[in-house]
Amino acid sequence: ILRQAFHQERISYNRKGSDMVNMDEPFVSVSLSGTIDQLISMFEKGTDNGLFSRFIFYIFNTKQEWICMSDPRHIERFDFKSFAKESSKDLKNIYDVLKNIEIEVRISDKHINKIDNVFKKIFNKKRVIYGQSIEPTIKRFNIILLKIIMIFAIVREFDELNLFNLNMEKVIFAKDVDVKNSILIFQTLVEHSSLILNIINKNTTKKPVLISDDKFNEVLKNLPSVFNRKQFIQIGNKFKISRKTSDRNLKELIDIGLIKKGEIRGEYIKK
């Protein structure tokens, strides 16, 4: 159901003792919180069945400290309950208007090119590190990004204009700020998804990645503009990357165009 609902595909299922249930355009939102171990159990069968790539992840560690009972922070702490209640009212107001209006959000060619360039760069980099296992996640992030842009554009429009009495079709054009903020969110979330993917792979039948994002970035940063294979391996050794892994990464970096072969045999050029 979750896999089909992600794309609003028709869902049909038959429960024992009940009639066939059909949903032509399912809209399902799932928000979960928990520990890493709980997350691993959710994807214990691996990440190749399409479910993992349909989720976005955010992982963080909270600062642990003992707060004395007399500490004023117990009284002065932020009132999340009231904040959530007021924010929910705002969202409900937007929903009450949107459910009766057909709204189209358009994205300019300039913004599409910008999104394509960002995704191409991240897709090529992550594929070198994680192989094919990361590809579905990056591709579906493109759909998620477009949904985030639409949300930002509509909410911004409500802030800028009075649309609460609007009762007609509406076309909204995404602005630079909508696209920029959506890309920033994507660039953060894709790092968290990469981290979760590696954690799950370590605890399932899949092999974990052989080089981390940090090491990958450090190797590229320390490479001279022109270098040879021996220099590439030596720089990799500084970050405890094996010769075999360095050879594999060098070939893949050439394949995706981040490095090209020079005119002299054995020479490579960093783009």
Disulfide bonds with the S-S distance in Angstrom:
none
